Amino acid sequence: MYKLLYCSILLFFTACNEPAGKRLAKPLKTDKYAHLLKKYEDATFDTLKVYSGDDLGSESYPFRGRLLDRDDIRLFPSEFVQQLEYDSGFFACYKFHLDSSRYGLITRTPSEYEPSSIKLFVLDKKKGVITYYYELAESIGDAGDVSNRTSWLFRQPNGFGCFTWDEELHYNSVENENDTSIQRWDYFRLASFNKRSVDTFHLDEGKAKRQFGHFLTR
């Protein structure tokens, strides 16, 4: 009897001295990104062409997206939060599983003149933080200079890769109205997304067209 009473008292005081977190299960924290993720359309694809268009607000433009509010934007990296002071043109387009532990969030963001830059934000599901981003597409024209960036996201055995084509144009008619020729420069690169950052590799035109010519003709 005394032995049983002693054990009961000992167990009581032992429980009192245990940290509260070990005795009671802590309530799960609300996922701060849940509200943001709901605004992105789910996407499943083997290859996705990402481009910036002329009519960004058109319903037919696949990257028109859904306008994000200020609370959503505060979850992005600090340089984007700073833009809230003068521009809130952020649009949620698509989300997809970059791999088992990360989301890819395709988002249209402010640029020099309008929200024409489309970026891939990488959200770490376990850490609950956007770790980095990569610009997929952009289109900017200024006087006789035009810059177009187009990317193709494609599935590979260990996740996703990205082939990007940068096209630079200069219309000589700006300096001479009788000169209708156009100067052109093309740049290509291949990107892979690892856990902490993005790795990019520049490709010469010949190699780019041999490996990814089927993208360029689409």
Secondary structure, 3 states (H helix, E strand, C coil): CHHHHHHHHHHHHHHHHCCHHHHCCCCCCCCCCHHHHCCCEECCCCEEEECCCCCCCCCCCCCCCEECCHHHHCCCCHHHHHHHHCCCCCEEEEEEEEECCEEEEEEEECCCCCCCEEEEEEEECCCCEEEEEEEEEEEEEECCEEEEEEEEEEEECCEEEEEEEEEEEEEHHHCCCCCCCEEEEEEEEEEEECCCCEEEEEECHHHHHHHHHHHHCC
